[in-house]
Amino acid sequence: TVKVTMLSATAAVRGVARRSALLSTARNASTLVVAEHADGKLGASTLNVVTAAKALGGDVAVLVAGSGAKGVAAEAAKVDGVTTVLAAEDAAYDHALAESMTNLISELQGSKSFSHIFLAATNEGKNIAPRLSAKLDVSPLSEILEVLGEDTFKRPMYAGNAIATVKSNDPVKIATVRTTAFDKAATEGGSGAVEDVSGPGDAGLTKWISDEVAKSDRPDLASAEIVVAGGRGMKNGENFQMLYDLADTLGGAAVGASRAAVDAGYVPNELQIGQTGKVIAPNLYIGVGISGAIQHLAGMKDSKTIVSINKDPEAPIAQVSDIF
Amino acid sequence: MRVMVAVKRVVDYAVKIRLTPDKTNVELKNVKMSMNPFCENALEEAVRLKEKKIASEIVAVSIGPKQAQETLRSALAMGADRAILITTDMRTDNEIQPLTIAKILQKTAQEVKPDLILMGKQSIDGDNCLTGPMLGGLLGWPQGTFASKIEVDWANKTIEVERETDSGTQVLSMKLPSVVTADLRLNEPRYATLPNIMKAKKKNPSMSKMLAV
């Protein structure tokens, strides 16, 4: 079970310190990080989750599942702080389908008894972690921001306007990790041992039909250092070209959007920044034609520098902007 | 086809939350409460399935205080056929755990026997984003989370779900019964008409007290 032990308001707080300090007390932890990967490469989000795992002290194992797992496992083994990499090379785990991944991880948990299982708080991680937790009969922790101890974490509620300190007494702590709250682990310096593992395979309930992935040379929105975002004030999708041009001029920035812009069809859904979209914390955020609804602020208020371009002096985003 | 829709009464999305005077929790006294926005999308989708003559019955379920009856009356006014409220005095934003909610919904599903369970992807108070996929895990049913489009093939007892991913969209085909969680882009929820609101005022959700799970 999980209990909220403390709550605090964050209305005035900007800038979440990047947590990567090692806990001195938790040497007994043994954490499994469920990796994300695509096109034969380890997902960037996995590096942030490894840092969160390292904060617990103890061993850090990384699971790579699906076709090409062995190749990605070799890359994961070099990540600083990784002790072991479990490679489940089996097409049954392609597309990270929740049902098959849950069965694989719970079988591994049966034989390896991890104390913690961490996933990135991405749509992929948020799809798997809860199903896995239900199967193991434990209460998962969503979007942890800070590791305070083996059993104590901080997480956001109410669109990040309240921060809860939560304590779990479950035998295994399963959590999704907010990647912007933890630095990326270095991709070199590790010498993890790769171990081949197998599991129950396809759960047989769900069939993958297709994926539509936007191909872009731009940096990933969730981890870019500079983000240019557009809102309803952009008026239409064609005007977003101005933002793409600005992003190029700035030297390869990512482009994002408010929910209003996505709902209006100006840009596709994966650009959405917000409480239930992507949470970002770049060095520089430039918002254009974005009013700053509570739900949007939740997704970007931890940016180091916030610049807003908006005709409305009363726009809520002015309150969190460094330059308006 | 019977559809079960789980809806939650939460602090309205436009409210700026404050802490209680003793600063131990979020203040809920005299705060505007509404149906969680994503739950509205789930309910709207169920009503559309009924209008397409695919669904024959919609059962709305909520876990919360007695005041959640109002939320369920809104669900009835929007088009649900019957409503079930499981009452609890525990706070549903941060006291009662999502796993407990999922277990209550599992028990309810075992009685209601739906072919499809629809719910919001996340509630905007706790922001846990857990209950739907946990329920899928407890029931052993396939899950389609963050759904932006669904299509039911009742003859073959399958459902095709287009869901939002971190890099675009994905289409999955799942066997019914399934659990699907809704995102805002699934549909645009209707406003209940005044006659339907008046009719719903006379209906009482069947209520039962939450037992230990």
Interface residues (C-beta under 8 A of the other chain):
Chain A: T1 V2 V4 L7 S8 A9 A11 A38 H95 L97 A98 E99 T102 T122 N123 E124 K126 N127 I128 A129 P130 R131 L132 S133 A134 K135 D137 V138 S139 P140 S142 E143 P156 M157 Y158 A159 G160 N161 A162 A164 A203 L205 T206 K207 W208 I209 S210 D211 E212 V213 A214 A222 R259 V262 D263 P268 N269 E270 Q275 T276 K278 I294 Q295
Chain B: V11 Y13 A14 K16 I17 R18 L19 K23 T24 N25 V26 F38 D93 N94 E95 Q97 P98 L99 A102 K121 Q122 I124 D125 G126 D127 N128 C129 L130 T131 G132 P133 M134 L135 G136 G137 L138 W141 P142 Q143 T145 F146 S148 E160 R163 E164 T165 D166 S167 G168 T169 Q170 V171 L172 S173 M174 K175 D183 L184 R185
